[in-house]
Amino acid sequence: MSRSLLRAGFPVVASTRTASVRAVVASEGMTVYSSPSEAADKVGAGILILMLKNTAAVAEVLAALQDHLVPGSLVIDMGTSGIEETRGWAQSVRARGSDWLDAPVSGGQVGAAEAKLTIMAGGEAAAFARALPVLKAMGTSVIHVGPTGTGQVTKLANQLIVASTIAAVAEAFTLARAAGADLALVRECLMGGFASSRILELHGQRMIEGNFEPGGRATGQLGSVTAAAQLARQLGLQLPLLETNLELWRAMIDRGLGGIDHSGLFKLYEERAAATTLKP
């Protein structure tokens, strides 16, 4: 994502605690610091983008940034973070004269590398308008979905659909294989009909090949599904597919498969199918 900003002509100040990464980004023309506060001091009233692992990591970095934000700066959280936390952070940042956008992304590592991310932004219209040229440098679909927090709500909706579709493809493939069908041909046929999707196209191929090198890890998928389930309960909603997904991803992590790609949910189905076949 930083490379995309550089290619678009934006000056980039980067911060990472990983020395090897600092060396790489510095060699590519970015000004790099080891601490977020140093980067914030350099950016001043510019735009500060957070792309971090989880809600706790965002909280940690924002705590370090609080005293270094200056009026006129704009903070954009592009990771997947808690909704209530997001709204609290926005209030805190605005109290210092800065502004806030929650703008999580979808598209994975490939989308990030190719500047083809889908970006869903929540916040004030003026903040979105200011951020739009920067966001367009990283994504092909950039949409302002509403006030603060709605970007994260949209990301949870995205993750629920992704999780459910991965489970559906894994289930369909398990059924087809058990019945003696060739999965490559099954996938090819399904890609020509209503069942076609990016999940079937990309993750279906991963399932056939058994290639589960992590792009989006299963642990991250569980975190998103868990957050979606918590939000549903807070709203008094009964979403049975979401609850089923929560059980599936928990089972995957419990089987020690949390570090592989989320398409590796297929392995859980394979293990269960094998156990059923072996029963007398």
C-alpha positions as CSV (number, residue, x, y, z in Angstrom):
1,M,0.0,0.0,0.0
2,S,2.9,2.4,0.7
3,R,4.4,1.5,-2.6
4,S,1.1,2.4,-4.3
5,L,1.2,5.8,-2.6
6,L,4.8,6.3,-3.8
7,R,3.8,5.3,-7.4
8,A,1.0,7.9,-7.3
9,G,3.5,10.6,-6.4
10,F,2.8,11.0,-2.6
11,P,5.7,11.5,-0.3
12,V,5.5,8.6,2.2
13,V,6.8,8.6,5.8
14,A,6.7,5.1,7.2
15,S,7.0,3.6,10.7
16,T,7.6,0.0,11.6
17,R,9.4,-1.7,14.4
18,T,10.8,-4.4,12.1
19,A,14.4,-3.4,11.2
20,S,14.5,-5.5,8.0
21,V,11.3,-3.8,6.7
22,R,12.7,-0.4,7.6
23,A,15.8,-1.1,5.4
24,V,13.6,-2.2,2.5
25,V,11.2,0.8,2.6
26,A,14.0,3.2,3.0
27,S,15.7,1.8,-0.1
28,E,12.5,2.5,-2.0
29,G,12.4,6.2,-1.3
30,M,10.3,6.3,1.9
31,T,11.3,8.2,5.0
32,V,11.2,5.6,7.7
33,Y,11.1,5.8,11.5
34,S,11.0,3.1,14.2
35,S,8.3,4.8,16.2
36,P,4.8,6.1,15.3
37,S,5.4,9.3,17.3
38,E,8.5,10.2,15.2
39,A,6.5,9.6,12.0
40,A,3.6,11.7,13.3
41,D,6.0,14.6,14.1
42,K,7.3,14.5,10.6
43,V,3.8,14.3,9.0
44,G,2.5,17.2,11.1
45,A,-0.9,18.3,9.7
46,G,-0.8,15.7,7.0
47,I,-2.5,12.2,6.8
48,L,-1.6,9.4,9.1
49,I,-2.6,5.9,8.0
50,L,-2.8,3.0,10.4
51,M,-2.6,-0.5,8.9
52,L,-2.3,-2.7,12.0
53,K,-3.1,-6.3,13.0
54,N,-6.1,-5.8,15.3
55,T,-8.0,-3.5,17.7
56,A,-5.4,-3.8,20.4
57,A,-2.6,-2.8,18.1
58,V,-4.5,0.3,17.0
59,A,-5.1,1.3,20.6
60,E,-1.4,0.9,21.4
61,V,-0.3,3.0,18.5
62,L,-2.9,5.7,19.1
63,A,-1.8,6.0,22.7
64,A,1.7,6.7,21.4
65,L,0.4,9.2,18.9
66,Q,-2.0,11.2,21.1
67,D,0.5,13.9,22.2
68,H,1.9,14.2,18.7
69,L,-1.3,14.9,16.7
70,V,-1.6,18.5,15.6
71,P,-4.7,20.4,14.5
72,G,-5.5,19.7,10.8
73,S,-4.1,16.2,10.7
74,L,-6.2,13.3,9.5
75,V,-6.0,9.8,11.0
76,I,-7.2,6.9,8.8
77,D,-7.5,3.4,10.3
78,M,-7.4,1.0,7.4
79,G,-7.3,-2.2,9.5
80,T,-10.2,-4.1,10.9
81,S,-11.0,-2.7,14.3
82,G,-13.8,-2.8,16.9
83,I,-16.7,-0.5,16.2
84,E,-17.2,1.0,19.7
85,E,-13.4,1.4,20.0
86,T,-13.4,3.2,16.6
87,R,-16.1,5.6,17.7
88,G,-14.2,6.4,20.9
89,W,-10.9,6.9,19.0
90,A,-12.6,9.3,16.6
91,Q,-13.9,11.4,19.5
92,S,-10.5,11.5,21.1
93,V,-8.7,12.5,17.8
94,R,-11.3,15.2,17.0
95,A,-10.9,16.6,20.5
96,R,-7.3,17.4,19.5
97,G,-8.4,19.3,16.3
98,S,-7.6,16.4,14.0
99,D,-10.0,14.3,12.0
100,W,-10.7,10.6,11.6
101,L,-11.8,8.0,9.1
102,D,-12.3,4.3,9.6
103,A,-11.5,2.8,6.2
104,P,-10.9,-0.9,6.3
105,V,-10.1,-2.8,3.1
106,S,-10.9,-6.0,1.3
107,G,-8.8,-7.6,-1.4
108,G,-6.0,-9.3,0.5
109,Q,-2.3,-9.2,-0.3
110,V,-2.9,-9.3,-4.1
111,G,-5.3,-6.4,-3.9
112,A,-2.8,-4.4,-1.8
113,A,0.1,-5.1,-4.1
114,E,-1.8,-4.2,-7.3
115,A,-3.6,-1.2,-5.8
116,K,-7.0,-2.9,-6.4
117,L,-8.3,-2.9,-2.8
118,T,-12.0,-2.3,-2.0
119,I,-12.0,0.5,0.6
120,M,-15.1,1.1,2.8
121,A,-14.9,4.4,4.7
122,G,-16.8,5.8,7.7
123,G,-16.5,9.3,8.9
124,E,-17.3,12.9,8.1
125,A,-17.9,13.8,4.4
126,A,-15.1,16.5,4.5
127,A,-12.6,14.0,5.9
128,F,-13.5,11.5,3.2
129,A,-13.2,14.1,0.4
130,R,-9.7,15.0,1.7
131,A,-8.6,11.4,1.9
132,L,-10.1,10.3,-1.5
133,P,-7.0,11.0,-3.7
134,V,-4.9,9.0,-1.3
135,L,-7.4,6.2,-1.0
136,K,-7.8,6.0,-4.8
137,A,-4.1,5.4,-5.0
138,M,-4.5,2.1,-3.1
139,G,-8.0,0.9,-4.3
140,T,-10.3,0.6,-7.3
141,S,-13.5,0.7,-5.3
142,V,-13.5,3.5,-2.7
143,I,-16.9,4.2,-1.1
144,H,-18.0,6.5,1.7
145,V,-20.6,4.3,3.5
146,G,-21.6,6.7,6.2
147,P,-20.7,8.2,9.6
148,T,-17.9,7.0,11.9
149,G,-17.9,3.3,12.5
150,T,-19.9,2.3,9.4
151,G,-16.7,1.5,7.6
152,Q,-16.0,-1.2,10.2
153,V,-19.6,-2.3,10.1
154,T,-19.3,-2.8,6.4
155,K,-16.1,-4.7,6.8
156,L,-17.8,-7.1,9.3
157,A,-20.5,-7.7,6.7
158,N,-17.9,-8.4,4.1
159,Q,-16.1,-10.8,6.4
160,L,-19.4,-12.6,7.2
161,I,-20.0,-13.1,3.5
162,V,-16.4,-14.3,2.9
163,A,-16.5,-16.7,5.8
164,S,-19.9,-18.1,4.8
165,T,-18.9,-18.5,1.2
166,I,-15.6,-20.2,2.1
167,A,-17.6,-22.7,4.2
168,A,-20.1,-23.2,1.4
169,V,-17.4,-24.0,-1.1
170,A,-15.6,-26.3,1.3
171,E,-18.9,-28.1,2.0
172,A,-19.8,-28.4,-1.7
173,F,-16.3,-29.7,-2.5
174,T,-16.5,-32.2,0.3
175,L,-19.8,-33.5,-1.0
176,A,-18.6,-33.7,-4.6
177,R,-15.3,-35.5,-3.7
178,A,-17.1,-38.0,-1.5
179,A,-19.5,-38.8,-4.3
180,G,-16.6,-39.4,-6.7
181,A,-16.5,-36.2,-8.7
182,D,-13.4,-34.5,-10.0
183,L,-13.1,-31.2,-8.1
184,A,-11.3,-29.4,-10.9
185,L,-14.2,-30.1,-13.3
186,V,-16.8,-29.3,-10.6
187,R,-15.2,-25.9,-10.0
188,E,-15.0,-25.2,-13.7
189,C,-18.7,-26.0,-14.2
190,L,-19.7,-23.9,-11.1
191,M,-17.7,-20.9,-12.3
192,G,-20.1,-20.7,-15.3
193,G,-23.3,-20.5,-13.3
194,F,-24.9,-18.6,-10.4
195,A,-22.5,-20.2,-7.9
196,S,-19.6,-18.3,-9.4
197,S,-17.7,-16.0,-7.1
198,R,-14.2,-14.8,-6.3
199,I,-14.1,-17.2,-3.4
200,L,-14.8,-20.2,-5.7
201,E,-12.4,-18.9,-8.3
202,L,-9.4,-18.2,-6.0
203,H,-10.0,-20.2,-2.8
204,G,-11.7,-23.0,-4.7
205,Q,-8.4,-23.5,-6.6
206,R,-6.4,-23.3,-3.4
207,M,-8.6,-26.1,-1.9
208,I,-8.1,-28.3,-5.0
209,E,-4.3,-27.7,-4.9
210,G,-4.0,-27.9,-1.1
211,N,-2.2,-24.6,-1.2
212,F,-2.9,-22.9,2.1
213,E,0.0,-20.5,2.4
214,P,-1.5,-17.6,4.4
215,G,-2.8,-14.6,2.6
216,G,-5.6,-14.0,5.1
217,R,-5.0,-16.2,8.1
218,A,-7.8,-18.3,9.7
219,T,-7.1,-16.6,13.1
220,G,-8.0,-13.2,11.5
221,Q,-11.2,-14.7,10.0
222,L,-12.2,-16.0,13.4
223,G,-11.6,-12.5,14.9
224,S,-13.9,-10.9,12.4
225,V,-16.6,-13.5,12.7
226,T,-16.4,-13.2,16.5
227,A,-16.8,-9.4,16.3
228,A,-19.7,-9.8,13.9
229,A,-21.4,-12.2,16.4
230,Q,-20.9,-9.8,19.3
231,L,-22.4,-6.9,17.3
232,A,-25.4,-9.1,16.3
233,R,-26.0,-10.0,20.0
234,Q,-25.7,-6.3,21.0
235,L,-28.4,-5.5,18.4
236,G,-30.6,-8.4,19.5
237,L,-30.3,-10.2,16.2
238,Q,-30.5,-13.9,15.6
239,L,-28.2,-14.8,12.7
240,P,-28.0,-18.6,12.6
241,L,-25.5,-18.7,9.7
242,L,-23.2,-16.4,11.6
243,E,-23.4,-18.6,14.7
244,T,-22.6,-21.7,12.6
245,N,-19.6,-20.0,11.1
246,L,-18.4,-19.0,14.5
247,E,-18.4,-22.7,15.5
248,L,-16.6,-23.7,12.3
249,W,-13.8,-21.2,12.6
250,R,-13.3,-22.0,16.3
251,A,-13.1,-25.7,15.4
252,M,-10.4,-24.9,12.8
253,I,-8.3,-22.9,15.2
254,D,-8.8,-25.6,17.9
255,R,-7.4,-28.2,15.4
256,G,-4.2,-26.1,15.2
257,L,-5.0,-24.7,11.7
258,G,-5.1,-21.0,12.7
259,G,-1.8,-20.1,11.0
260,I,-2.9,-21.2,7.5
261,D,-5.0,-19.3,4.9
262,H,-8.7,-19.1,5.7
263,S,-9.4,-21.2,2.6
264,G,-7.8,-24.0,4.7
265,L,-11.2,-24.4,6.3
266,F,-11.4,-27.2,3.7
267,K,-8.9,-29.1,5.7
268,L,-11.3,-29.3,8.6
269,Y,-14.0,-30.7,6.3
270,E,-11.5,-33.2,4.9
271,E,-10.5,-34.3,8.4
272,R,-14.1,-34.8,9.4
273,A,-14.9,-36.6,6.2
274,A,-12.0,-39.0,6.7
275,A,-13.0,-39.7,10.3
276,T,-16.5,-40.5,9.1
277,T,-15.2,-42.8,6.4
278,L,-13.0,-44.7,8.8
279,K,-15.9,-45.5,11.2
280,P,-16.9,-49.2,11.2
